[in-house]
Protein backbone atom coordinates (compact mmCIF):
# COMPACT_ATOMS: atom_id res chain seq x y z
CA UNK A 1 0.00 0.00 0.00
CA UNK A 2 1.36 3.43 -0.97
CA UNK A 3 1.86 5.88 1.90
CA UNK A 4 -0.19 9.05 1.59
CA UNK A 5 2.21 11.99 1.46
CA UNK A 6 0.70 15.16 2.90
CA UNK A 7 1.84 18.63 1.93
CA UNK A 8 1.65 21.13 4.78
CA UNK A 9 -0.40 24.29 4.27
CA UNK A 10 0.54 27.43 6.22
CA UNK A 11 -1.70 30.52 6.22
CA UNK A 12 0.10 33.78 5.56
CA UNK A 13 -0.26 36.92 7.65
CA UNK A 14 0.56 39.82 5.34
CA UNK A 15 -0.73 42.87 7.15
CA UNK A 16 -0.24 46.64 7.26
CA UNK A 17 -0.90 46.93 11.00
CA UNK A 18 -1.14 44.97 14.23
CA UNK A 19 -4.94 44.84 14.41
CA UNK A 20 -4.93 42.96 11.11
CA UNK A 21 -2.18 40.63 12.39
CA UNK A 22 -4.19 39.87 15.52
CA UNK A 23 -7.33 39.03 13.56
CA UNK A 24 -5.52 36.83 11.04
CA UNK A 25 -3.67 34.96 13.80
CA UNK A 26 -6.99 34.18 15.47
CA UNK A 27 -8.47 33.00 12.17
CA UNK A 28 -5.43 30.85 11.38
CA UNK A 29 -5.78 29.06 14.69
CA UNK A 30 -9.50 28.48 14.04
CA UNK A 31 -8.65 26.97 10.64
CA UNK A 32 -6.69 24.26 12.40
CA UNK A 33 -3.27 25.31 11.08
CA UNK A 34 -0.15 24.14 12.91
CA UNK A 35 2.00 27.03 11.68
CA UNK A 36 1.45 30.64 10.71
CA UNK A 37 3.67 32.52 8.26
CA UNK A 38 4.46 36.18 9.00
CA UNK A 39 5.38 38.30 6.00
CA UNK A 40 7.77 40.96 7.30
CA UNK A 41 8.68 43.62 4.73
CA UNK A 42 10.75 46.69 5.57
CA UNK A 43 10.03 48.86 2.51
CA UNK A 44 13.72 48.75 1.59
CA UNK A 45 14.32 45.20 0.40
CA UNK A 46 10.76 45.35 -0.96
CA UNK A 47 8.74 48.24 -2.34
CA UNK A 48 5.97 47.54 0.14
CA UNK A 49 6.14 47.75 3.92
CA UNK A 50 4.14 45.50 6.24
CA UNK A 51 3.66 45.35 9.99
CA UNK A 52 7.10 44.51 11.32
CA UNK A 53 7.14 44.98 15.10
CA UNK A 54 8.22 41.74 16.81
CA UNK A 55 7.40 43.15 20.26
CA UNK A 56 3.72 42.85 19.37
CA UNK A 57 4.04 39.06 19.49
CA UNK A 58 3.80 39.32 23.27
CA UNK A 59 0.23 40.54 22.81
CA UNK A 60 -0.72 37.58 20.61
CA UNK A 61 -0.52 34.78 23.17
CA UNK A 62 -4.26 34.09 23.17
CA UNK A 63 -4.64 34.28 19.38
CA UNK A 64 -1.59 32.13 18.66
CA UNK A 65 -2.11 29.61 21.46
CA UNK A 66 0.08 26.66 20.36
CA UNK A 67 0.58 27.82 16.77
CA UNK A 68 4.17 27.77 15.60
CA UNK A 69 5.45 30.90 13.89
CA UNK A 70 7.76 31.36 10.94
CA UNK A 71 8.92 34.89 10.14
CA UNK A 72 9.69 35.53 6.48
CA UNK A 73 12.12 38.44 6.73
CA UNK A 74 11.96 40.40 3.49
CA UNK A 75 14.37 42.96 4.92
CA UNK A 76 17.62 44.56 3.85
CA UNK A 77 19.60 43.53 6.94
CA UNK A 78 18.31 40.16 8.20
CA UNK A 79 21.33 39.56 10.44
CA UNK A 80 20.32 42.57 12.55
CA UNK A 81 16.55 42.14 12.31
CA UNK A 82 16.41 38.48 13.28
CA UNK A 83 17.50 38.96 16.90
CA UNK A 84 14.24 40.58 17.97
CA UNK A 85 12.13 37.99 16.18
CA UNK A 86 14.02 35.22 17.94
CA UNK A 87 13.74 37.00 21.27
CA UNK A 88 9.97 37.30 20.93
CA UNK A 89 9.50 33.64 20.18
CA UNK A 90 9.35 32.79 16.48
CA UNK A 91 10.11 29.14 15.80
CA UNK A 92 11.61 29.58 12.33
CA UNK A 93 13.31 32.51 10.63
CA UNK A 94 13.47 32.66 6.84
CA UNK A 95 15.99 35.07 5.35
CA UNK A 96 16.68 35.97 1.74
CA UNK A 97 19.84 34.96 -0.04
CA UNK A 98 19.64 38.28 -1.92
CA UNK A 99 19.95 40.18 1.39
CA UNK A 100 22.96 38.28 2.77
CA UNK A 101 26.11 40.32 2.31
CA UNK A 102 28.11 38.87 5.18
CA UNK A 103 27.61 37.42 8.62
CA UNK A 104 26.23 34.06 7.56
CA UNK A 105 28.21 32.28 10.27
CA UNK A 106 26.84 34.70 12.87
CA UNK A 107 23.29 34.03 11.68
CA UNK A 108 23.79 30.27 11.94
CA UNK A 109 25.35 30.58 15.40
CA UNK A 110 22.39 32.62 16.66
CA UNK A 111 19.88 30.11 15.35
CA UNK A 112 21.76 27.19 16.88
CA UNK A 113 22.15 28.97 20.20
CA UNK A 114 18.40 29.69 20.37
CA UNK A 115 17.43 26.21 19.21
CA UNK A 116 15.28 27.49 16.34
CA UNK A 117 14.98 26.63 12.67
CA UNK A 118 16.59 28.53 9.81
CA UNK A 119 15.27 28.82 6.29
CA UNK A 120 16.70 30.53 3.24
CA UNK A 121 14.60 32.05 0.46
CA UNK A 122 15.30 33.01 -3.13
CA UNK A 123 13.34 35.20 -5.52
CA UNK A 124 12.13 33.80 -8.89
CA UNK A 125 15.06 35.25 -10.85
CA UNK A 126 17.76 33.86 -8.54
CA UNK A 127 19.35 30.59 -9.74
CA UNK A 128 19.27 27.56 -7.46
CA UNK A 129 23.03 27.01 -7.72
CA UNK A 130 23.70 29.97 -5.40
CA UNK A 131 22.18 27.97 -2.52
CA UNK A 132 24.77 25.20 -2.65
CA UNK A 133 26.96 26.58 0.20
CA UNK A 134 23.90 27.05 2.45
CA UNK A 135 21.89 23.86 2.06
CA UNK A 136 23.62 21.92 4.84
CA UNK A 137 22.99 24.73 7.33
CA UNK A 138 19.24 25.18 6.82
CA UNK A 139 16.19 23.03 7.49
CA UNK A 140 14.09 24.72 4.83
CA UNK A 141 14.39 26.37 1.43
CA UNK A 142 11.67 28.78 0.43
CA UNK A 143 11.13 29.31 -3.28
CA UNK A 144 9.19 32.43 -4.15
CA UNK A 145 6.94 32.01 -7.14
CA UNK A 146 6.32 35.77 -7.13
CA UNK A 147 8.37 38.92 -6.60
CA UNK A 148 8.95 39.52 -2.87
CA UNK A 149 6.26 41.87 -1.61
CA UNK A 150 2.46 42.03 -1.84
CA UNK A 151 0.03 39.12 -1.75
CA UNK A 152 -2.15 38.33 -4.74
CA UNK A 153 0.51 38.01 -7.46
CA UNK A 154 0.42 35.36 -10.17
CA UNK A 155 2.37 32.11 -9.82
CA UNK A 156 5.58 31.89 -11.85
CA UNK A 157 6.04 28.29 -13.08
CA UNK A 158 9.82 28.76 -13.39
CA UNK A 159 10.10 27.57 -9.79
CA UNK A 160 8.95 24.05 -10.67
CA UNK A 161 12.31 23.16 -12.21
CA UNK A 162 14.09 24.90 -9.34
CA UNK A 163 12.15 22.79 -6.88
CA UNK A 164 13.13 19.59 -8.66
CA UNK A 165 16.77 20.71 -8.77
CA UNK A 166 16.90 21.43 -5.03
CA UNK A 167 15.34 18.07 -4.18
CA UNK A 168 17.92 16.40 -6.41
CA UNK A 169 20.80 18.24 -4.70
CA UNK A 170 19.54 17.87 -1.12
CA UNK A 171 16.63 15.41 -0.82
CA UNK A 172 16.20 15.85 2.94
CA UNK A 173 15.78 19.61 3.00
CA UNK A 174 12.18 20.80 3.21
CA UNK A 175 11.04 23.04 0.37
CA UNK A 176 8.33 25.62 0.85
CA UNK A 177 6.59 27.41 -2.02
CA UNK A 178 5.35 30.96 -1.52
CA UNK A 179 3.26 32.96 -3.96
CA UNK A 180 0.27 32.42 -6.23
CA UNK A 181 -0.87 29.28 -4.44
CA UNK A 182 -4.31 27.91 -5.27
CA UNK A 183 -5.53 24.33 -5.80
CA UNK A 184 -4.13 24.18 -9.34
CA UNK A 185 -0.66 25.52 -8.52
CA UNK A 186 -0.52 23.59 -5.24
CA UNK A 187 -1.06 20.37 -7.18
CA UNK A 188 1.79 21.29 -9.54
CA UNK A 189 4.29 22.00 -6.78
CA UNK A 190 3.30 18.92 -4.80
CA UNK A 191 3.95 16.78 -7.87
CA UNK A 192 7.36 18.46 -8.24
CA UNK A 193 8.27 17.63 -4.64
CA UNK A 194 7.15 20.51 -2.42
CA UNK A 195 6.77 19.81 1.29
CA UNK A 196 4.97 23.04 2.25
CA UNK A 197 2.89 25.73 0.59
CA UNK A 198 1.98 29.07 2.13
CA UNK A 199 -1.15 30.90 1.07
CA UNK A 200 -2.59 34.35 1.67
CA UNK A 201 -5.04 35.52 -0.98
CA UNK A 202 -6.55 32.13 -1.84
CA UNK A 203 -7.44 31.50 1.80
CA UNK A 204 -8.34 34.95 3.11
CA UNK A 205 -10.17 36.27 0.04
CA UNK A 206 -12.23 33.13 -0.28
CA UNK A 207 -15.85 33.44 0.86
CA UNK A 208 -15.16 30.36 3.01
CA UNK A 209 -11.54 30.44 4.30
CA UNK A 210 -12.02 27.13 6.12
CA UNK A 211 -13.07 25.37 2.95
CA UNK A 212 -10.18 26.96 1.03
CA UNK A 213 -7.65 25.87 3.66
CA UNK A 214 -8.96 22.31 3.72
CA UNK A 215 -9.03 22.12 -0.07
CA UNK A 216 -5.34 22.95 -0.21
CA UNK A 217 -4.54 20.57 2.61
CA UNK A 218 -6.33 17.69 0.87
CA UNK A 219 -4.33 18.00 -2.35
C-alpha positions, 0 to 999 in steps of 0.5 A, spaced: 500 500 500 502 506 498 503 511 503 499 518 503 504 523 502 501 530 505 503 537 503 503 542 509 499 548 508 501 554 512 496 561 512 500 567 511 499 573 515 501 579 510 498 585 514 499 593 514 498 593 522 497 589 528 490 589 528 490 585 522 495 581 524 491 579 531 485 578 527 488 573 522 492 569 527 486 568 530 483 566 524 489 561 522 488 558 529 481 556 528 482 553 521 486 548 524 493 550 522 499 548 525 503 554 523 502 561 521 507 565 516 508 572 518 510 576 511 515 581 514 517 587 509 521 593 511 520 597 505 527 597 503 528 590 500 521 590 498 517 596 495 511 595 500 512 595 507 508 591 512 507 590 519 514 589 522 514 589 530 516 583 533 514 586 540 507 585 538 508 578 538 507 578 546 500 581 545 498 575 541 498 569 546 491 568 546 490 568 538 496 564 537 495 559 542 500 553 540 501 555 533 508 555 531 510 561 527 515 562 521 517 569 520 519 571 512 524 576 513 523 580 506 528 585 509 535 589 507 539 587 513 536 580 516 542 579 520 540 585 525 533 584 524 532 576 526 534 577 533 528 581 535 524 575 532 528 570 535 527 574 542 519 574 541 518 567 540 518 565 532 520 558 531 523 559 524 526 565 521 526 565 513 531 570 510 533 571 503 539 569 499 539 576 496 539 580 502 545 576 505 552 580 504 556 577 510 555 574 517 552 568 515 556 564 520 553 569 525 546 568 523 547 560 523 550 561 530 544 565 533 539 560 530 543 554 533 544 557 540 536 559 540 534 552 538 530 554 532 529 553 525 533 557 519 530 557 512 533 561 506 529 564 500 530 566 493 526 570 488 524 567 482 530 570 478 535 567 482 538 561 480 538 555 485 546 554 484 547 559 489 544 555 494 549 550 494 553 553 500 547 554 504 543 547 504 547 543 509 545 549 514 538 550 513 532 546 514 528 549 509 528 552 502 523 557 500 522 558 493 518 564 491 513 564 485 512 571 485 516 577 486 517 579 494 512 583 496 504 584 496 500 578 496 495 576 490 501 576 485 500 570 479 504 564 480 511 563 476 512 556 473 519 557 473 520 555 480 517 548 478 524 546 475 528 549 481 524 545 486 526 539 482 533 541 482 533 542 489 530 536 491 535 532 487 541 536 490 539 535 497 533 530 498 532 531 505 531 539 506 524 541 506 522 546 500 516 551 501 513 554 495 510 561 496 506 565 492 500 564 487 498 558 491 491 555 489 488 548 488 491 548 481 498 551 482 498 547 489 497 540 485 503 542 480 508 544 486 506 537 490 507 533 484 514 536 483 516 535 490 514 541 495 513 539 502 509 546 504 505 551 501 503 558 504 497 561 502 494 568 503 489 571 498 486 564 496 485 562 503 483 569 506 479 572 500 475 566 499 468 566 501 469 560 506 476 560 508 475 554 512 473 550 505 479 553 502 484 551 507 482 544 507 481 544 499 489 545 499 490 541 505 487 535 501 491 535 495 
